[in-house]
Amino acid sequence: MNMENLLAKDVQQYIHANRETDIVLFSLKKSPFANISSIDLTNQIQGWQKIKTKVPSWYTAAPLLFPPKLNLEQTSSQMSSEYKAQLINGKTLVDLTGGFGVDTFFIGKSFQKTIHIEQNESLSAIVKHNFDILKRDDITCISSNSIAWLQTRKERYDWIYVDPARRGRDGKKLVQLIDYEPNLTQQLPLLFEHTNCIMIKTSPMYDINAGIKELSHVSQIHILAINNEVKELIFILEKNGTGTPKVKAVNFTKRTMEQFEITLNLEDEAQVSYGEPEKYLYEPNAAIMKSGRFKSLAEAYQLKKIHPNTHLYTNSSLINFPGRRFKIQTVLPYSPKNIKKQLAGQKANVATRNFQNSVKELKQKFFIKDGGEEYLFFTTTLNDQRILIKTIKA
């Protein structure tokens, strides 16, 4: 990718005019510029379309440049980056795995000086250009292997942020910490030589309890979900910190931000009541489901669980809740013959909790079509009876 050629005025005008173009159709076009390939132009269009939803505040800036699509896949959204920026602050921040720089840009607003380290020289140059356009002269871009760079430094920093590479050489996504680059289970002592405070972003699939064991001095864990899909796990480490980590589950919806916080060791001490479905049914959001803090949730909201292994909650009144709320219409014993009579050909949204059959199997068995206003929960009660709970959104 030739940055100088892409930044030519006529090229930028062409890219800007095609930002909303169907990317598949655009990729089939021949480049109108002799010194720029159609692949490079397609990368730029894809980049603009990606940040329109992921980093909307950048969409009005020009002329930004974008790396190949793969370099954008691990990039945080503006929403999650701004959340992380509220968690930490100070004079100096080092982002050891800067990538496309979205986290650096937003988290860096909480610091006087930020250093962006990226070993890919071409990507580092793109980020520097973009930060210049975005008027962020408080950020210094350095192209280097971050661990090698840190080994040459004597300075200490208020915070170090790390979002390790989570792709193998074959392109597959990696989940375990020891497979990331850099391997933080090996490099933490070096990082703590240069700071007392570290923020680490991991795969949303990573196990929280494994993180507590593999990362020393974990003081906070933040589970970030957007529209009920877990996107990031954030571990905050404090060198001199002691005590039990706090877990905060956050789900950004179109209307609000749902939050639930619990100190880790309080889950075992939580008092839980169990009972049959009452008037309302509550389903925790994805961030809480990832946290595994099901008893604490029941205690905090004074709800009954339907079964120890059924993470659905109930009570007789409607309350604010970090998840979905449903009004129960009827509860039926799981009798395939009777259920088939009632549901055959019906439109509904099907879910299972602690149930032996999958959603796909149940939809096929009872000829249920997707859609409609009803939500059907196939689940198991405290006395191990299988039931169907028919609901609508409350």
C-alpha positions as CSV (number, residue, x, y, z in Angstrom):
1,M,0.0,0.0,0.0
2,N,1.5,3.3,-1.1
3,M,0.2,6.0,1.3
4,E,1.4,8.9,-0.8
5,N,-0.6,7.7,-3.8
6,L,-3.7,7.0,-1.7
7,L,-3.6,10.5,-0.2
8,A,-3.6,12.2,-3.6
9,K,-6.5,14.6,-3.8
10,D,-8.3,13.0,-6.8
11,V,-7.9,9.5,-5.1
12,Q,-9.4,10.7,-1.8
13,Q,-12.3,12.4,-3.7
14,Y,-13.0,9.1,-5.4
15,I,-12.8,7.1,-2.2
16,H,-15.1,9.6,-0.4
17,A,-17.6,9.4,-3.2
18,N,-17.8,5.6,-2.9
19,R,-17.8,5.2,0.8
20,E,-21.4,3.9,0.8
21,T,-21.0,1.7,-2.3
22,D,-21.8,-2.1,-2.1
23,I,-18.4,-3.5,-1.2
24,V,-18.8,-6.7,-3.3
25,L,-19.8,-4.8,-6.4
26,F,-17.0,-2.2,-5.8
27,S,-14.3,-5.0,-5.5
28,L,-15.2,-6.1,-9.0
29,K,-14.4,-2.7,-10.5
30,K,-11.1,-1.9,-12.2
31,S,-9.1,0.8,-10.5
32,P,-9.3,4.1,-12.4
33,F,-5.8,5.0,-11.2
34,A,-2.7,3.6,-12.8
35,N,-0.6,3.6,-9.6
36,I,-3.3,2.2,-7.2
37,S,-4.7,-1.4,-7.2
38,S,-8.4,-2.2,-6.9
39,I,-7.5,-4.2,-3.8
40,D,-6.1,-1.1,-2.1
41,L,-9.1,1.0,-3.0
42,T,-11.4,-1.8,-1.7
43,N,-9.5,-1.9,1.6
44,Q,-10.1,1.8,2.0
45,I,-13.9,1.5,1.3
46,Q,-14.1,-1.4,3.7
47,G,-12.3,0.7,6.3
48,W,-14.7,3.6,6.0
49,Q,-17.7,1.2,6.2
50,K,-16.3,-0.5,9.2
51,I,-15.7,2.6,11.3
52,K,-19.0,4.1,10.4
53,T,-20.6,1.8,13.0
54,K,-17.6,0.9,15.1
55,V,-15.9,4.3,15.5
56,P,-18.6,6.8,14.3
57,S,-16.8,9.9,15.6
58,W,-14.0,9.2,13.0
59,Y,-16.4,9.0,10.1
60,T,-16.4,12.7,9.6
61,A,-12.6,13.0,9.6
62,A,-10.6,13.0,6.4
63,P,-8.4,11.9,4.9
64,L,-8.0,8.8,7.1
65,L,-6.2,5.7,5.9
66,F,-7.0,2.1,6.6
67,P,-5.0,-1.1,6.8
68,P,-6.1,-4.5,5.4
69,K,-9.4,-5.9,6.8
70,L,-7.6,-8.4,9.1
71,N,-5.9,-5.5,11.0
72,L,-9.3,-4.0,11.7
73,E,-11.0,-7.2,13.1
74,Q,-9.5,-7.1,16.6
75,T,-10.1,-3.3,16.9
76,S,-12.3,-2.2,19.8
77,S,-15.4,-0.2,19.2
78,Q,-15.7,3.4,20.2
79,M,-18.2,2.4,22.8
80,S,-16.0,-0.1,24.6
81,S,-12.9,2.1,24.3
82,E,-14.7,5.0,25.9
83,Y,-15.8,2.7,28.7
84,K,-12.2,1.7,29.3
85,A,-11.1,5.3,29.3
86,Q,-13.3,5.9,32.4
87,L,-11.6,3.1,34.3
88,I,-8.0,4.5,34.3
89,N,-6.2,7.8,34.2
90,G,-2.8,9.4,34.9
91,K,0.1,11.2,33.3
92,T,1.6,8.4,31.1
93,L,0.1,5.5,29.2
94,V,1.9,2.9,27.0
95,D,-0.2,0.8,24.6
96,L,2.1,-2.1,23.9
97,T,0.0,-3.6,21.1
98,G,-1.4,-0.5,19.5
99,G,-2.8,-2.0,16.3
100,F,-5.1,0.4,14.5
101,G,-5.1,2.7,17.5
102,V,-8.8,3.0,18.5
103,D,-8.1,2.0,22.1
104,T,-5.0,4.3,22.2
105,F,-7.0,7.2,20.9
106,F,-9.9,7.0,23.4
107,I,-8.1,5.7,26.5
108,G,-5.3,8.2,25.8
109,K,-7.7,11.0,26.5
110,S,-7.4,10.2,30.2
111,F,-3.7,10.7,30.1
112,Q,-1.3,13.6,29.4
113,K,1.0,11.6,27.2
114,T,0.4,8.3,25.4
115,I,2.8,6.0,23.6
116,H,1.5,3.7,20.8
117,I,3.7,0.7,20.0
118,E,3.1,-1.3,16.9
119,Q,5.6,-3.7,15.3
120,N,4.0,-3.6,11.9
121,E,5.8,-0.6,10.3
122,S,3.2,0.0,7.7
123,L,0.3,-0.1,10.2
124,S,2.3,2.2,12.6
125,A,2.7,4.7,9.7
126,I,-1.1,4.6,9.0
127,V,-1.9,5.2,12.7
128,K,0.5,8.1,12.9
129,H,-1.0,9.7,9.9
130,N,-4.5,9.3,11.3
131,F,-3.6,10.7,14.7
132,D,-2.2,13.7,12.9
133,I,-5.4,14.2,11.1
134,L,-7.4,13.7,14.3
135,K,-5.1,16.3,16.0
136,R,-3.7,14.0,18.7
137,D,-0.2,15.4,19.2
138,D,-0.2,14.0,22.7
139,I,0.3,10.4,21.2
140,T,3.7,9.2,20.1
141,C,3.8,6.4,17.6
142,I,6.7,3.9,17.7
143,S,7.2,1.0,15.3
144,S,8.9,-1.8,17.3
145,N,8.4,-5.1,19.0
146,S,6.9,-3.9,22.3
147,I,8.7,-6.4,24.6
148,A,12.0,-5.6,23.0
149,W,11.3,-1.9,23.3
150,L,10.3,-2.2,26.9
151,Q,13.4,-4.1,27.7
152,T,15.5,-1.1,26.7
153,R,13.6,1.4,28.8
154,K,14.3,2.7,32.3
155,E,11.2,4.9,32.7
156,R,8.1,4.0,34.7
157,Y,4.6,4.6,33.4
158,D,1.3,5.2,35.2
159,W,-0.4,2.5,33.1
160,I,0.4,-0.1,30.5
161,Y,-2.4,-1.3,28.2
162,V,-2.1,-4.6,26.3
163,D,-4.5,-6.1,23.7
164,P,-2.4,-9.2,22.6
165,A,-2.6,-10.6,19.1
166,R,-5.1,-13.4,19.2
167,R,-4.6,-15.0,15.7
168,G,-2.5,-18.0,15.0
169,R,-0.2,-18.3,12.0
170,D,-3.0,-20.2,10.3
171,G,-5.4,-17.3,10.9
172,K,-7.5,-19.1,13.5
173,K,-8.7,-17.2,16.6
174,L,-6.9,-18.0,19.8
175,V,-8.5,-18.1,23.2
176,Q,-5.9,-19.2,25.8
177,L,-3.6,-16.5,27.3
178,I,-0.4,-18.6,26.7
179,D,-1.1,-18.6,22.9
180,Y,-1.3,-14.8,22.7
181,E,1.4,-12.6,21.4
182,P,3.0,-11.4,23.6
183,N,2.5,-14.2,26.1
184,L,1.6,-12.2,29.2
185,T,2.0,-15.2,31.5
186,Q,5.8,-14.9,30.8
187,Q,6.1,-11.1,30.4
188,L,4.2,-9.8,33.4
189,P,7.3,-9.5,35.6
190,L,8.8,-7.2,32.9
191,L,5.7,-5.1,32.7
192,F,5.6,-4.7,36.4
193,E,9.2,-3.4,36.3
194,H,7.8,-0.4,34.5
195,T,4.4,0.2,36.1
196,N,2.2,-0.7,39.0
197,C,-1.0,-0.8,36.9
198,I,-1.9,-2.9,33.9
199,M,-5.0,-3.2,31.8
200,I,-5.4,-6.3,29.6
201,K,-8.0,-7.0,27.0
202,T,-8.6,-10.7,26.2
203,S,-10.9,-12.8,24.0
204,P,-14.5,-12.9,25.1
205,M,-14.2,-16.7,25.1
206,Y,-11.4,-16.6,27.7
207,D,-12.3,-18.2,31.1
208,I,-12.5,-15.6,33.9
209,N,-11.3,-18.0,36.6
210,A,-8.4,-19.1,34.5
211,G,-7.5,-15.4,34.1
212,I,-7.4,-14.9,37.9
213,K,-5.0,-17.8,38.2
214,E,-2.8,-17.0,35.3
215,L,-2.6,-13.2,35.8
216,S,-1.2,-12.1,39.2
217,H,-2.7,-9.2,41.2
218,V,-6.1,-9.1,39.4
219,S,-8.1,-6.4,41.1
220,Q,-11.0,-5.9,38.6
221,I,-12.6,-7.8,35.8
222,H,-15.0,-6.1,33.4
223,I,-17.1,-8.1,31.0
224,L,-18.2,-5.9,28.1
225,A,-21.2,-6.9,25.9
226,I,-22.9,-4.8,23.2
227,N,-26.5,-5.7,22.3
228,N,-26.3,-8.8,24.4
229,E,-23.1,-10.2,22.7
230,V,-19.9,-10.4,24.8
231,K,-17.2,-8.5,23.0
232,E,-14.3,-8.1,25.5
233,L,-13.0,-9.2,28.8
234,I,-10.9,-6.6,30.6
235,F,-8.5,-7.5,33.4
236,I,-7.1,-4.8,35.6
237,L,-3.9,-5.7,37.5
238,E,-2.4,-3.7,40.4
239,K,1.1,-4.7,41.5
240,N,0.5,-3.8,45.2
241,G,-3.2,-4.8,45.2
242,T,-4.6,-7.3,47.6
243,G,-8.0,-8.7,48.2
244,T,-10.6,-10.4,46.1
245,P,-11.3,-9.1,42.6
246,K,-14.5,-7.3,41.7
247,V,-16.4,-8.5,38.6
248,K,-18.5,-6.0,36.7
249,A,-20.8,-7.2,33.9
250,V,-21.8,-4.4,31.4
251,N,-24.2,-4.7,28.5
252,F,-24.7,-1.7,26.2
253,T,-28.1,-1.7,24.6
254,K,-29.6,0.8,22.1
255,R,-31.3,2.5,25.0
256,T,-29.2,2.1,28.1
257,M,-26.2,0.5,29.8
258,E,-27.0,-2.5,32.1
259,Q,-24.6,-3.0,34.9
260,F,-24.1,-5.6,37.6
261,E,-21.2,-5.7,40.0
262,I,-20.2,-8.3,42.6
263,T,-17.1,-9.1,44.6
264,L,-15.8,-12.5,43.5
265,N,-16.0,-14.4,46.8
266,L,-19.5,-13.2,47.7
267,E,-21.0,-15.5,45.1
268,D,-20.6,-18.6,47.3
269,E,-22.1,-16.7,50.2
270,A,-25.2,-15.5,48.3
271,Q,-28.6,-16.6,49.7
272,V,-30.9,-18.0,47.0
273,S,-34.5,-19.0,47.0
274,Y,-36.0,-21.4,44.5
275,G,-39.5,-21.7,43.2
276,E,-42.0,-22.4,40.4
277,P,-42.6,-19.8,37.7
278,E,-44.7,-16.9,39.0
279,K,-46.0,-13.9,37.0
280,Y,-42.8,-12.7,35.5
281,L,-39.7,-14.4,34.0
282,Y,-36.2,-12.8,33.9
283,E,-33.3,-13.7,31.6
284,P,-29.8,-12.3,32.5
285,N,-27.9,-10.5,29.8
286,A,-24.9,-12.1,28.1
287,A,-22.3,-10.3,30.2
288,I,-23.9,-11.6,33.4
289,M,-24.2,-15.1,31.9
290,K,-20.4,-14.9,31.2
291,S,-19.7,-13.8,34.7
292,G,-21.3,-16.9,36.2
293,R,-22.5,-14.9,39.2
294,F,-26.0,-16.4,39.2
295,K,-26.7,-16.7,42.9
296,S,-25.5,-13.1,43.6
297,L,-27.9,-11.9,40.9
298,A,-30.9,-13.7,42.5
299,E,-30.0,-12.2,45.9
300,A,-29.4,-8.7,44.7
301,Y,-32.8,-8.5,42.9
302,Q,-34.7,-10.7,45.3
303,L,-35.7,-13.1,42.6
304,K,-36.3,-16.9,42.8
305,K,-34.3,-19.3,40.6
306,I,-36.3,-21.9,38.8
307,H,-33.5,-24.5,39.3
308,P,-29.9,-24.4,40.4
309,N,-28.8,-25.1,36.8
310,T,-31.6,-23.1,35.1
311,H,-30.4,-19.5,34.9
312,L,-33.9,-18.1,34.7
313,Y,-35.5,-16.1,37.5
314,T,-39.0,-15.3,38.5
315,N,-41.2,-13.3,40.9
316,S,-44.7,-11.9,41.1
317,S,-43.9,-8.2,40.3
318,L,-42.2,-6.3,37.5
319,I,-38.8,-4.8,38.4
320,N,-35.8,-3.2,36.6
321,F,-33.4,-5.9,35.7
322,P,-30.1,-6.2,33.7
323,G,-31.5,-8.4,31.0
324,R,-34.8,-9.3,29.3
325,R,-38.1,-9.3,31.2
326,F,-41.1,-11.4,30.2
327,K,-44.7,-11.7,31.3
328,I,-45.7,-15.4,31.7
329,Q,-48.8,-16.4,29.8
330,T,-48.9,-20.0,30.8
331,V,-46.8,-22.9,32.0
332,L,-47.2,-26.3,30.4
333,P,-45.8,-29.7,31.4
334,Y,-43.5,-31.0,28.6
335,S,-45.9,-33.3,26.8
336,P,-44.9,-33.5,23.2
337,K,-48.4,-34.6,22.0
338,N,-50.2,-31.6,23.7
339,I,-47.5,-29.1,22.8
340,K,-47.6,-30.1,19.2
341,K,-51.3,-29.5,19.1
342,Q,-50.8,-26.0,20.5
343,L,-47.7,-24.9,18.6
344,A,-47.7,-26.6,15.2
345,G,-47.2,-23.9,12.5
346,Q,-47.0,-21.1,15.1
347,K,-44.5,-18.3,14.9
348,A,-42.5,-17.9,18.1
349,N,-39.0,-17.2,19.5
350,V,-37.6,-20.4,21.1
351,A,-35.0,-20.7,23.8
352,T,-33.8,-23.6,26.0
353,R,-32.3,-23.5,29.5
354,N,-31.2,-26.7,31.2
355,F,-33.1,-28.8,28.7
356,Q,-32.0,-31.9,26.8
357,N,-33.2,-30.8,23.4
358,S,-31.7,-28.1,21.3
359,V,-33.6,-25.1,19.9
360,K,-33.2,-26.5,16.4
361,E,-34.6,-29.9,17.4
362,L,-37.6,-28.4,19.2
363,K,-38.5,-26.1,16.3
364,Q,-38.4,-29.1,13.9
365,K,-40.3,-31.4,16.3
366,F,-43.1,-28.9,16.9
367,F,-43.1,-27.2,13.4
368,I,-42.4,-23.8,15.0
369,K,-41.5,-20.9,12.7
370,D,-39.2,-18.0,13.7
371,G,-40.7,-14.7,14.7
372,G,-43.9,-13.4,16.3
373,E,-44.4,-11.9,19.7
374,E,-44.3,-15.0,21.9
375,Y,-41.2,-16.3,23.6
376,L,-41.1,-20.0,24.4
377,F,-38.7,-21.2,27.1
378,F,-38.2,-25.0,27.3
379,T,-36.6,-25.6,30.7
380,T,-36.4,-27.7,33.9
381,T,-37.9,-26.9,37.3
382,L,-36.6,-27.5,40.8
383,N,-38.3,-30.9,41.0
384,D,-36.6,-31.8,37.7
385,Q,-39.8,-31.6,35.7
386,R,-39.5,-30.4,32.1
387,I,-41.8,-27.6,31.2
388,L,-42.7,-25.0,28.6
389,I,-43.1,-21.4,29.7
390,K,-45.0,-19.3,27.2
391,T,-44.3,-15.6,27.6
392,I,-44.4,-12.2,25.9
393,K,-42.0,-9.3,26.5
394,A,-42.9,-7.2,29.6
